[in-house]
Amino acid sequence: MGIVAKPQVDHAFLAKPSHDELARQSYASNLRMYTLATIGGGMRTVYDKRVKPQFEKAQGRAPKDEHEVRKVMLKDPYARAWSSMMRAAQEMVWESVVPTVERAQPELNNRIEALVGKPGVNKMGSLSLDPSTVKPKYATAVDIHLMPGNYETERTPNDATQGAFYDRGVYVYQGGMGGDNCHGIGMSLATFIARKFPNLKPKKILDIGCTVGHNLVPYCDVFPDAEIHGVDMSAPVMRYAHARAEAMGKAVHFHQMNAESLKFPDNSFDVVTSVILFHETSRTALRQILKECHRVLKPGGLMLHMELPRTATMDPYDAFYLDWDAYYNNEPYYQAYTATDMKDVIVGAGFAPDKYVEYLIPDLVWCDPAEFDAAVRGDLARGNALARWGESIKWSTYGAWK
Ligand SMILES: C[S@@+](CC[C@H](N)C(=O)[O-])C[C@H]1O[C@@H](n2cnc3c(N)ncnc32)[C@H](O)[C@@H]1O
């Protein structure tokens, strides 16, 4: 492929792997990327050349949706081997990071606690925790994408373990393809907003479900004059996010809150965003969160959410491929989300139908700058947001102006 990912950017709170741990993490990461891209790429050939023709011969038509594709693909030995390898690689990614994070504790928690406890001095941003925050069942019932302990497990009153685990784990999971700070989506989204809407000049920006701030911190560089806020329901990831941002010299205000009932007054923010949040929420919660986005957004403000491409925009094979996570990667709300008509729910949350927007945003870490320019100008051909070999990744975004 000719692309070599950079090592993860170091900071004072990153749990650093030992030599042997790094070797295991690299192995797990490469195994996952190889399974996803190379073996996964072969799946399309298996489908086109073997599985689909057999189906057509028997039925006199092509499979009509991802469910029919799945039924026949899972009988094929290549697809079964691919699926098993995907599951094993996903488990290995997390398992390879556990010893690194466990070794960093309890020293890591203590250092973060010392920083959190410091009143204002030398701090750029802030952290506010609210132990009464309701952690919804859809976000806590299973270890989402097989991450042991999920986002919210809190082992001690000062625990930030799940944040440390997520920070290193996501880098290993992405094989560095999300950027050396796991920041690619946020940087692309922020830069797109700044360049496409130069008159917006936001003073206050909110990102919901921000976890450790991977895709929120880039807003500090793109909008240096704005006040940047992030919310998440989980205290451990908020503690870590705060420490990480401070270590990176970025001013971000983190709040433990449930996005279904934000504690901000009406009309507070010029821009409200999220990154890969909605496929991990229930349909009821999605509607309620969008209502809250509408409420806290100022008139004339922009809401923009980056999420998975919708099934309706994909061919049945691609929808089947993407669906894997719903069955084998503890993503129970995946399918309900990808089947959702985002315009319908955004309008249902109070936005005017003619204010609805959706954009396909190329990933700035890897794309040709000319392609990003084309997206900003609005003449990037829409279409399938799933990257194929030789294509850059593009992020689907959905939103509206208030
Ligand atoms: C997939 S992660 C989001 C990743 C993050 N936006 C990023 O770019 O790295 C989903 C996050 O949403 C949080 N979350 C889920 N439901 C929530 C809710 N109702 N309110 C606040 N946070 C929520 C979870 O705790 C988790 O940290």
The ligand as a Gaussian input file, in Angstrom:
#p B3LYP/6-31G(d) Opt

LIG

0 1
 C      -17.466000       5.565000      20.089000
 S      -17.216000       6.542000      21.448000
 C      -17.005000       8.123000      20.705000
 C      -15.618000       8.376000      20.250000
 C      -15.185000       9.817000      20.270000
 N      -16.212000      10.722000      19.795000
 C      -13.943000       9.981000      19.448000
 O      -14.002000      10.647000      18.426000
 O      -12.895000       9.436000      19.840000
 C      -18.788000       6.768000      22.204000
 C      -18.684000       7.616000      23.485000
 O      -19.968000       8.143000      23.756000
 C      -20.214000       8.086000      25.126000
 N      -21.671000       8.065000      25.295000
 C      -22.559000       7.137000      24.881000
 N      -23.822000       7.522000      25.170000
 C      -23.724000       8.733000      25.767000
 C      -24.656000       9.652000      26.300000
 N      -25.955000       9.410000      26.279000
 N      -24.193000      10.780000      26.851000
 C      -22.879000      11.071000      26.890000
 N      -21.946000      10.252000      26.416000
 C      -22.357000       9.093000      25.848000
 C      -19.497000       6.840000      25.603000
 O      -19.192000       6.932000      26.979000
 C      -18.259000       6.862000      24.712000
 O      -17.202000       7.525000      25.347000

